């Protein structure tokens, strides 16, 4: 029986396609896993018991530095002293009684975003369990819960100062949308493009075009490029904390400010860890895909 060269070539092409698909699948699974987990955790519906437990954990990690009444009074004064009140910024207390209304209020300012109904409910309910504080740029409102985490109001005022007194920081606040819910959409798009691209050797006889070199760069630096998409979040969060601490020094005791600084560093650490793990996962995903692809090429060369 004679084996046709065409059949041999077809068999090799089929095997090559399967191995390429396996390389892409393995790389995608590894690279997208951290982002998938963060997104799942964001939209996951928690039971009241789970939310209460999470709230207590956050309070242990970032204990409040004074009573709610004292912090609230100081924050209202600071709001006027900084000029934020004149800019229309307000501080709003979230209680078990108004938590649903707050959720609907937040939802109305982000109705175009997917999954916002579930996220806004979860986001708002965490205030009631003492596990959240936020500044919403759309309505210039700072939300704090009376059950806990209300000392973060200074950090939230830092966000408000960024958005109302600094053009560059306001731009960074808008650029945070490239990584909504800490999921790097642009980074994942670049990662997908890198997975589908194969870096080929360049020679004097076959020089690469600028477009080809650009695709090579994206593939070889997908993890680093993904980390860059987190920079608007990391920088803006860091500046908000720095401004919040500077503001708190005018009203709180040194030991209270010291504890506040620790709290804000721990909160910033959660953003930094997500950025690092997500970027590393995407970088590793491309490395794994390349390893599988290169192994295939080595076998073909040996044959």
N, C-alpha and C positions, 0 to 999 in steps of 0.2 A: 504494500500500500504506500503510495507516494503522498507525502505531506506537502501541501501547497505553501509556498512562501507567503501568499496572501493570508492563508489561515493562521500561520504562525504569527504574522504581524498583527492580525486581529486579536489573537489570544493575548499577545503582549500588551496591546493597547487596552484591552479589557481589564487585564491585571493591573496595569498602570492606573487606570481610572478608579478601580476599587481601592487601591492603596492611597491614591490622592484623596478620595472621599473619606477614607479612614483617618488620614492625617488631619484633614479639615475638621472632622467630627471630634476627634480627640482634642485638638487645639481649642475648638470652640467650647467644648464642655469644661475644660480647665480654665480657660480665660474668662468665660462668662459667669462661672460659678459664684464668685464673690458678689458681683453686681446683681445676680439673680436672687441671692440670699438677702441682700440689703433691700431689694424691691419687695420681696415676699414679706420680710419683716415689717416693711412700711405699710403694706396693705392688709396684713394679717389682722383678723378680728380677735381681740383679746377679751377674755371673760372679765367681769368685774373683779374677781379674785386675783387674776393675773395682773390687771392694771394696778390694783391696790398694792400688790407685792412689788411691782416695778417702781411704783411711786416711793415706797419705803426704801428700796435699794438706792434710788437717786438721792433721797434725803440723807442717807448714810454716807454716800459718796461725796455729796456737796451740801453739808449741813448749813442751815440758815444762821446768820450771824446776830440776829436780834428778833424781837417779836414782830408779828405781822403789822401790828398797829404802828410801831415805831418806824419800821422800814417804809410803810406806806406814807406816813407823814413826811419823812425825810425825802422820799422820792417825789412827792408832790411839790415840795419846796425846791428841790433840785431842778424839777421840770421848768419852773419859773425862772430860776437863777440862770439856767443855761440858755434860755430863750426858746426852748423847744415848745413851751406852751403857746408862745406867740406864733409859732409855725403850725399850730393846730394839732400837735401831738398830745395825746391823752393817755392816762393810765387807767386800765379797767380791771376790776376784780372779778374773777370767775369763781362762782360758788356752785354747789350741787343744784341750786334752784334755777340758775340761768345758763347752765352748761350747754343745754340743747340749743338755746337761742344763740349762744356764741358760736356753736358749730355751724349753724345756718348762716350766720353773719360772715364767718370766714369762708364758707363755701361760696357765697355770693360774689366774693372778690377773686375766686379762682375757678369759676364754673367751667372754663374751657379746658382745664387740665383733666386727664383721665383719672379715674378712680377717686376723684376728689371728695365724693360723698362719704365713702368709708374712711378716707384719710382725715377729713375734717372732723368727723365724729370722734375718731380715736384721738386726734390731736387735741380737741377741746376737752374731752373727758379726762385726759391726763392732768389738766389743770386741777380738776376736782380731787384728784388723788395725790396732789402735791408733787407731780413729776414733770412739770413743764412751765416755761415762761417764753414769751415771744413778742417780737415787734413785727407787725404786719404793715408793709410799706404801702399797700393799696389804700388803707384807711387811716394810716398814721396812728394806729392804736397799739399800746403796749398792754399785753395781757399777762396777769399774774394770778396764781391761785392762792387763796388764803390758807390752804392746807399744807403748803410747803413749796420750796424752790422759789419763794418770792424775793430772796436776796439777789436773784439773777436780774432784778429790775435795773440795776446799774449797767449791766452788760447790755440789756435791751435798749437802755437809753444811749449806750454807745452806738448801737445800730441806728437809732433815730438820728443821732448827730452825724453819722456817716451819710445818711440819706438826705439830710436837710442842710448841712453846712459844708459838704465837700463834694465837688463835681466828680472827682476821680473815684471816690468811694461809692458814689451813687451809681456810677457806671459799673463798678464791680458787683454791686447788688443786683443789677440787671443781668450781668454775665453769669451769675450763679445758675441761671436757667439752663446752661449747657450741662449741668449735672443735677437735675431735679431729684429730690429725695436722696441725694448723694449717689445717684446712678449716672455715670458718665456717658451720656448719649452720644456725644461726639467721639469720645474715646472708643466706645463700642463699635461705632461706624468705621473708624479708622482700623480697628482690630479686624473687623470682618473683611475690609478691603485688603489688609495684609495677608490674611489667611488664604485668600483667593489668588494671591500673587506669588509667583516663584522667582526668586533672585537667580538670575543666570550670569555666568561668568562673562566678563568683558574682555575684548581683545582689540588689537590694533585694526584687525580686519573687520571686526564687528563692534564698533563703538556704540555706547548706549546713548539714547536720546535723553533730553532733560526730563521728559515725562517718565521714562523708565527709571531714571535715577531717583526721581521723586517717589515713585512707588517702592523702590528699594529702601529708601530712607524711612518711609512710613512703616514698612514691614519690620525693619531692623530696630526701630525705636518706638514701637507701639506702646510699650509700657511707660516710657518716659513722656510720650505725647499725651497719654491718658492722665498721667499725674499733672500735666500742665492744665488740663481741664478742671482740676480741683483747685488750682491756685486762686481763682476769684473767691471761692468759699473760704479757703484757709487764710488768705490775707485779710478779707473783710471781717471774718470772725476774730482774728487776732487783734486787729485795730479796734474793733468794738470792745473787746475785753480791756485793752490798754486804756481806752478812753473812759470806760466804766470804772476802772480802778482809780484813775486820776480824779474822777468825779467823786467817788466814795471817800477819798482822803479828806475832802472838805467837810464831811459830816459824821464819819465813823471814827471809832478809836483805832489806834494802830494795830492792836491784836485782831480786831474785826476785819480790817482791811487785809491783813496777812492771811486770814482764813478765806476771805473772798478771793484773793489771788490764787490760792490753792484750788478752790472750787472751779475757777475759770480755766485754770491750766488743765484740770482733769476733763472738763467739758471739751476743751480744744483738742485734747488727746484723742477723743472719740472720733472727731473729724479726721485727724491726721492718720489714725489707724485704718479707718475705712479707705482713705485715699491711698495709703501705702499698700494695703492688701489687694485692693482692686487693681491698682497699677501693676503690682507684682504678678497677679494672676494673669493679666492680659499679656504681660511680657513672657511669662512662663508658657502660656498657651501657644504662642508663636514659636518658642524654642522647641516645645514638644512636637508641634506639627512639622517643623523643619527637620527634626531628628528622624521622624518616621519617613519623611520624604527623601532625606539623604540616604537612609538605609536602603530604600528602594533603588535609588540611583546607583549605589555601590553594588548591589546585587546584579543590576542590569549590566554594569560595566564588567563584572567578573564573568558573566555569561558571554 
